Amino acid sequence: MAATRARAVLQQSFSARLQVRPPERGSEAQWVESLLLAPWLSPEIQRGLVIYICFFKDADEDLVPKIVSTLLNVKLSENENGEFVSVLDLPGDVLIIPQATLGGKPKGRRMQYHANIEKEKGLELYSQFVTLCEKELAANAKCVEAGVLVKHGTYGNRQVLKLDTNGPYTHVIDF
């Protein structure tokens, strides 16, 4: 069995808010918001998906399109008819969060992250991942018509997440 090269965690969401910069003297915190609201709360705005992504040492640029295709096309979201559809078919917003802690393994009473990719290469792959997700949603007629957005966090920084989930409804996918 091949080594894991990346890990993603998916959560259905009604709304999500990610602080990408903490408040500083004289300025407020900077947030990215994705209103992934349920249809019964607001008919114009659809549900969405929060994607946490971590790349491991063996990850490369060739892996990113496979990850994007899998995550955006997997049928995890329930539509108004109770059928499971992809976030592209829902259509719904996508919030992407870099999550290096997905690569942690316990050693004694501490966590170690030796399997994670080096920071510079991880930033390259994360940027490629975000760009490809944006392109895929922009190329989907349902998503364009619904005004679907891709929002994302900043790589390598501590961030604060506020999330209203549909569930708990969480999936882990290794690549």
C-alpha positions, 0 to 999 in steps of 0.5 A, spaced: 500 500 500 502 506 498 504 512 503 499 517 504 501 523 500 495 528 502 489 528 507 482 532 507 477 532 512 470 534 509 464 537 513 457 539 510 456 546 513 450 551 513 455 557 515 462 558 516 467 564 518 474 564 518 479 569 521 485 569 517 488 575 521 487 577 528 486 584 531 491 588 531 492 595 534 488 600 530 485 595 526 480 589 526 480 582 525 480 580 518 475 574 516 473 570 510 466 568 510 462 563 507 454 563 508 453 556 506 446 557 509 440 551 508 435 553 503 430 553 508 433 559 512 435 563 505 432 561 498 437 564 494 443 561 498 445 554 498 449 549 503 456 548 502 462 544 504 468 546 508 475 542 506 481 542 511 487 539 507 494 537 509 499 535 504 505 530 506 512 529 504 511 525 498 505 530 495 507 533 488 503 537 483 500 531 479 496 529 485 492 536 486 488 535 480 486 528 483 484 531 490 480 537 487 476 532 482 475 527 488 473 532 493 468 536 488 465 531 485 464 526 491 456 525 493 456 528 500 451 533 500 443 532 501 439 536 496 432 538 497 429 532 495 433 528 500 438 525 494 446 525 495 449 530 490 456 533 489 457 540 492 458 542 484 451 539 483 448 542 489 451 547 488 454 550 494 460 554 497 467 552 498 471 554 504 478 551 504 482 551 510 490 549 510 490 544 516 497 541 518 495 538 524 492 532 520 499 530 519 500 529 526 502 522 529 502 521 537 509 519 540 508 519 547 504 524 550 506 529 544 504 530 537 509 529 531 509 532 524 515 529 521 510 526 515 508 533 513 511 536 507 516 542 507 512 549 508 514 552 501 512 546 497 506 545 502 504 553 500 505 551 492 501 545 493 495 549 497 495 555 492 495 550 486 489 546 490 485 553 491 486 555 484 484 549 481 478 549 486 476 556 483 477 554 476 472 548 477 467 552 480 467 557 475 467 552 469 460 549 472 454 552 470 450 551 476 455 554 480 456 560 476 448 561 476 448 560 483 454 565 485 457 560 488 464 562 492 470 559 493 473 562 500 480 560 503 484 561 509 492 563 509 497 557 509 502 557 515 498 561 519 494 560 526 486 561 524 480 561 528 474 558 525 466 559 526 462 553 523 455 551 523 455 544 521 450 540 518 450 534 522 456 532 525 457 530 518 465 529 517 469 525 512 476 523 512 479 522 505 486 520 504 490 520 497 
